[in-house]
Amino acid sequence: MSKLIPSKKFLHDIDAFQSDMPLRKKLAKALKFLEANPLHPGLNLERIINDPSAWSIRIDRRYRIAFEPRQYLSSGNPDWRGDILLLRCLDHDDLYKSPR
């Protein structure tokens, strides 16, 4: 089970969703799946092309979470059992422009 570490920008991003309870429930569900199994198919894990160490998962059709695995295997692949730094939580297009 991975440990999720929120960045200051991530915490600031989710504060904007304070009044949107349906989105907050989806966010909590996505984080629960990410913590338990980052490779869960419901997360739609994707590599962020313009940032080689950042990945993203889907909250819903509009929003995604950007994150960075903190540990890597000797092969260079992420160690999905290790800690995960949560970078941003933004609209899909905004997140892919600026994942950090």
Secondary structure as UniProt FT lines:
FT   STRAND          4..6
FT   HELIX           8..15
FT   TURN            16..19
FT   HELIX           21..36
FT   TURN            38..39
FT   HELIX           41..43
FT   STRAND          46..47
FT   TURN            49..50
FT   TURN            52..53
FT   STRAND          55..58
FT   STRAND          63..69
FT   TURN            74..75
FT   TURN            80..81
FT   STRAND          84..91
FT   HELIX           92..97
//
